[in-house]
Amino acid sequence: MAKTAEDIKVELVESINITDKTLDTSQGPIPDCFINPQSGQLANASQDAESLRQLFTFQFDNAITDDEVKASLANYGSAPGEGTKARHIQYFMRFTRPLVDITIPVGTLVSNSGGDLVFRVVNSGTILASAYQSYYNANRKTYEVGLTVEAVGVGNQYNLPEYRVTSMSVPIGGIDATENRTKSEGGNPVEGRDSQISRLKTSLLGINLGSSGGIKNLIKNSLPEIVTDVSIIQPYEKEFVRNTTGPALDTYCLGTNLQAYSQMYVASGGEDTIALEKSPVVSVSSVLVVRGNTTISPTFVLVNDTSLETGYSLAAHNSIVLYDPLLPLATDDLVTITYSYNKVLEDVYNIVFKEGDSYLFKTDILIRQPFPVYPFLGGEIQTFASYPKTEVEQNVLAFFSSVFNFTVFTDVMYPEVIRQRVITEVSGVQGFKMTDFRRSSGSLLAIEPIAYGRNEYSVFSLDYYNIEVVG
């Protein structure tokens, strides 16, 4: 603890009195020329010494400056998270048949109605007049092209719902309107000081590529805004099931960076299944088949790869299966699939693992999203008479949604612990009679602890939620 000037004055007076009690330490030259000036200088030195002490301990957050945090992170090959930009597919539409080619150039700006949240076109696109039928959307009765746009700034304020980005900053010749039909997602703010310091404290875990501690630390340091936790599964552990011929690690990353993606496929003829380029796929919003001058919206099913070998990884084999009576596809059918995928794994690969020669012993590293576990929750909650039932229902739902959507890996959840937390933490709850608390599959009892593997995470779903709130 650093000493103040007053503390040092008292100590100097006591020291002088012990040496010679005849000296006057209350007035005159001794306090004026020695005690008072020296106490201030020694107090500054004491503060500097305390700061140095804290900087060399895990209490350095009390003394370290923002510039020192950045410099220290740089020692471990990291830097403060700069935030991420939201993205989505933006549709540029024309209501009448195009007679000339219409090009939307890179850098074209679109925004919300207020004009304060602006996005720019990442890749240019053209509506070709000679192939106008390929751009016709029979459902919307428009000729259109969907292009990826990216926010001009970072932050979660750019994560806008569908149909909110509808303005063109500068008119585009031949384009009548624009809109986003999927949510804009992936925007995260600049990393805060507390998060930077927390990562700095864990940097001593090591940064050797190919070692479990080093890889975990490197991923979290490289993508602090979107990766909340990492679990490394080694070949000797029960969760590791894929076949390998050398050193290998399964790297499970917790985090969400949903991105909209539009994939085009030209059919060879006869197929009814189309492999998807991105992984892991979260949802498919639309499938359109252009056959000659006709646009078809076929029925389809998303088939995600959930296998233990490659499921939920960058090597996953995801696909859609088409079921429309007009299918299988004919030769030269143009299929456009718009879907959302979790870009976190792609980010981890591009930023951390793209240069594979630096891996320790050329380790085979498979980047994966954890396997989802859906908890089955049921029971009856008694409210206090002074609380509206609808308010308590919302509070209870918010609690379970928060607790059972993991941001860090957890090994077990105990039913009695959760029951007591609901009673003590959720406003308006008087009592909780629990009837179901288990995994949605593979459980033995109606109420039992939910154990999670090191490659699993909890996902809350209303499909497995049956809690009634009574007044």
N, C-alpha and C positions, 0 to 999 in steps of 0.2 A: 504494500500500500504506500503510495507516494505521500511524503510529508509536506505540510503547508508551511508557509513562512512563519506563521505564529507558533507552530509546533517547534520549529528549529530555534526560534527566539528563546523559548522556554528552556530548551536543552542547552543552549549556549550560556544562558544566565546560570543554570544549575552547575554547569561545568566550571565556570569562572568562580562561583562562590565556593565550590569544593576546594579549588586551588588556593584562593586568597579571599577570605571573607571581608577584608578591609576595603576592597575595590568597590566603587559605586557603579552598579550595573543598571540603575534606574534612570540616571541622567548624566550628562557630561560627555566627555570624549569617547568613553568605551561604548555606550550604545549608539552614539552618533556616527563614529568612525569605524566601528567593527561589527557590533551585533546586528543593527538594522540593515546595513548593506549586505553583509554576508548571508543573512537569513534568506533574502530574496534570491541570491545566486544559488545557494545550496538547495532551495526549494525547486528551482528549475532543473538542477542536476538530479534531484530525487525523482522528479517527474520523468525525465529522460531515462533514468535507470529502470523505473517501473514499466515504461513503455517497452524497453528492450526485453525485460523479463517476460512480459506478456507475449511479445512477438515470438519468443522462442518456446512458448507453451501453447496448449490448445485453447488458451484464453485470449489469443491474439486479436479476436474480433473486437475487443474493447479498446484496442490501441491502433490497429492497422488502418491506414488511409485507403481510399479508393484506388489511387495509383499503385500503392503497395500490393493490393489484392491482385490487380492486373499483372504486375510484374511477377508475383509469386505463382500465379496460374501459368504464366508463360514458361516458368521453369519446368513445368510438367507437361509441356506441349499443348496447353489449353488456353482458352480465352473466354471472357464473359460472353454468354449467349446473346446474340444480336437480334433475337426474335425471328419469327418466320412470317411469310406472306401467305395470305389466303388465296385459294385458287378455285375456279369452277369453269364449267362449259357455258359460254355465252353464245346465244343464237342471234344471228343477223338475218333479218327477214325482208322479203319483198312480196307484195300482195298480187302483183301481175307478172305475167311471163317475161323473163329478161330477154331483151333483144340484143344486148351486148354483154361482154364479160364484165362482172362486177368484182373488184378486188378489195378486200379488207386488209390493209397493210399492217405489218408489225408496228406496235406502238400506238395503235388506235385506242383512244381513251373512252371508257364508258363509266357511268356512275349511278348512284342511287338518285332518287328524285330531288334530294336536297343538294346534291353536288359535292358533298363533303367527303364521301367515300368513293375513291376513284380506282379503277382497274385498267390495266393495259393489256392489249392483245400480245400474246407470246409468240405465236406462229401465224403467219399470214394465211389467208384462204381466199379462194376465188369461186364464184358461181359462174360456171361456163354456160354461155348461151347455147352452144351447140349440143350440150347434154343437159338441158334444163330439167328434163323429166327426172333425172337422178337426184335433183335437189328439192323435188316437190314433196311436201308433207301433207298428205291427204287429211289428216286429223285437224291440222291447223289451217289448211288451205293457203299455204304460203310456200314460196321458194326460199330456201334457207340453207345456211351453213353454220355448223357449231364449231367454235374455236375456243381454245384454252385461254383464259385471261388470268392475270395475277395482280394482286393489290399493289399499289405504288408504295405503300408503307407497311410496316409491321404492326401487329397487335390484334387482339381478339375482337375489336370493334368492326373489323372487316368480315367477320363470320356472319354473313347476312342470309336470311331465309330466301327461299325461291321467290321469283318475281319481284325482287326489290331493286335489281340493277336494270333499269329500263331507259336510261338516258344516254345519248351520244354527246360527248363534249363538243365534237365538231361533226356536222352533217357529212354523211358518206353518200356520194352520188349513186343512186339506184337502190339504196337501202331505206325501207320505210319505217322499220321498228327494230328494237332489240330487247332481249329479255334473258334472264337466267332461270332455267327450269329445275335446277337442283340447287341445294344450299351451297354457299361459298364457305369453304372450311379450310382449316390448317393455319389460321392466323394466331400467332402467339406473341405476347409482349416481350420487350427486352428483359433479359434476366436481371433480377434484383440483387442487391448487395448481400442479403442474407443467404440466398441460394449460392452465390459465388463463394462465400466464406465456407459454407457447408461442404462444397465440393473440394475446396482447398484443404480442409481438414482430413479428407479421406484420400488425398492424393498419394500419401505414403504407402498405400496398398501395393503400389508397383505399376509399371507400365509395360511390362514385357509382353509383346504380342505372342499369343499362343498359350499363355498362362491364364488360369481362370480369373485370378484377382486382377491381373493387368488388363484383360479384355473388358471386364465389368467396369473398371474405373475409366478406361479409355472411352467407352461408349457413352457413359454418363457425362464425361467431361466434354465430349464432342457435340452432344445433342442435349444440353441441359433443359431446353425449353419443352421438349416433347417426350423424351425417354425418362420415365419416372422410376423404373427399377429394371435390373437385369439379373437373370438367373443362368448360370453356366452348368450344363450337365455333361459330365465326363463319361467315357466308355464303361467304367466299372460300376456306374450307378444304374439302378433298376429302370429309371426313366429313359435311358439311352437304348434304343432298339434298332437303329438302322445299321446296315452292313457297311463296314469300312475296312480298308486294308492298311491303314497307318494311323498316326496320331489324329485324333478328331475331337471336336467339341460341338455340342448343340447350344446355341446362344439364343435364349428366349428374352425378348425385349417387350416390356410393358410401356405402352404409350399409344396415343392416337393422333394421326395426322391424315384425316380423310380427304381424299382428292377425287374429283370427278374426272372420268376419262372416257373418251369417245374412240372406239375401235372400229375400223372398217375392214371388211373381208369380202373378197371376190370369190364366188363359189366355182368349184371345178365341175359340180353337178353330181347329184346323188347323195350328198351328205345331209345329215340332220343334226350334227353336233359340231360346235365351234369352240376351239380352245381359246381361253382368254389370256391376254398377254400379261396382265398385271396380277399381283397377288400380295396379300390375301384379299379376296373380293368380299365386300360387305353387302352390297345389294346391286341389283340391276334395275335401272329405271325405265329403259325402253329398248326394244328391238324392232328395227324397221328393215323390210326387205323390198328393194326396188327391182321389179321385173318388167323390163320394157318401159311402158308408160304407166305402170300400175305400182302403187305403194301398198305393201301388205304389213299389217301389224300382227305377227303370229303369236300364238300362245307359246310360252317357253318355261323352262324350269332351270334354275341355277343349281349346278352340281359342284359343290366345293370339295376339294381334296382334304379329307379329315384323317388320312392314314397316319399311323405312327411313323412311317418311313419318311414322308415328305410333307405331311399335312401342315397347313398354316405357315409354310415357309416360302422363300423366294423360288424354290424348286417345285412348288406345288403344281398339280395338274387340275386346274379349275376349268370348267366349261359350261356352256348352256346347251340344252337339248330342246329342239324346236318340235312342236306338236301340231302345227296348223295343217288342215287337210290339204292345202296346196303344196305341202312339202313332201318329200325332200326337195332340197334346193335344185334349181336348174342351172345349167352352165351360164356363167357371167352374171348371175344374180348378185346385186350389191347389198351386203348386209351391214347395217350400222348399229353397233351396240354401245349404249351409254350406261356406264356403271360407276360405282364408287369403290375405292379400295383403300386400305390402310397403307399410306406411303412411308410409314416409319421404317419398315424393313429395308425398303429401297434407299432411304436416306442413310441408314446405318451402313449399308454396303458401299454406297458411293463415297461417303465421307471417311469411313474407318477402314474398310476391308478391300477396297478396289485393287490396291497394289498388294497382291498375295505373296510376293517373294520375301517380304519382311516377317512373315509368320515364323514363330519359333518351331523348328523342325518341320516346316511346311505343313502345319496343322490344317486338316480339313475342317473348316468352320461353316456350319449351316446356320443361317440366321432365320429365326422362327418367331412367330407370335405364339404365346402360350395357348394351350388347349382350354376352351371355355368350360366352366362348370356352372350349371344353373341351379341355385338353391331353391328347394321347395319350402315355402313359408306359409304357415296357416295358424289360425287362432282367433280369439275374440278379445277385443280391448274395451275396457270399461272407461268411460270418460267422466270427468268432474262435471257436475251440473252447470257450472258457470262457463263452460267452454262450448261453443257451437260444434256440433258433430262434424260438419264439413271441414272446419278448420283443423280439428284433430286428425281427420282422415288424411288431409294434405301433409300434416306434420309427420305422421307415421310413415306415409309413403316416401317422403323426402329422406327420413332417417334410414329406412331399409335400402333405398336406392344409393345413398352415400356409402353405407357400410359394406354393401355387397357388390359394389363396382370397384374392384381393387385398383389402387395406384402403386402398391408395393406388394411383393409376394408374401403370403401368409400361410402358415402351415396348418392351423386348425382354428375353427370357430366353435365355441361352446354354447349350447342353447341357453343355459341358465345365465351366463354372462350377458348374452344379448337380451334376454327377457328383462333382467335387472336394468340394463342400460335404457331400454325403452321406457320403463317406469320412471327412472330418475332423470333422463335427459330430454324426453319428448314432452313438450308442453301440453297439458290437458289430460294426460293419461293417469288414471287412478289404479288400474290393474290390468294384467295381461295373462290370459289363459292360453298357453301355447298348445296347439294340437299337431302341428307339423313343423319339423326342422330337420331337413336332410338334403342330400343330393337328389336331384330329379331322377337320376338313374343310378343303379348299383347300390342303393341303400338297403339296410336290413330291417330297420325300425322306423316308426313314424317320427320319433324324436331321438336324435343321436348327434354327437359331435360331427361336424363336417370337416373331414381331413382333405387337404389339398396337396397334390404332388408338387415337386419343385418346378414342374413345367406346366402348372395349371393356375388359372386365375378365375375369380368369381365374376359372373355377369348377371346382374339383376334383370329379371324379366317378369312382366305382368302375367305371362302365361303360367307361371308357377307361384303366383301370389294369391293367397286366399285368406286374408285377414279382415275380419268384420269389426267395425267400430260401432259400439252401441252406447246410447246415452244413459 
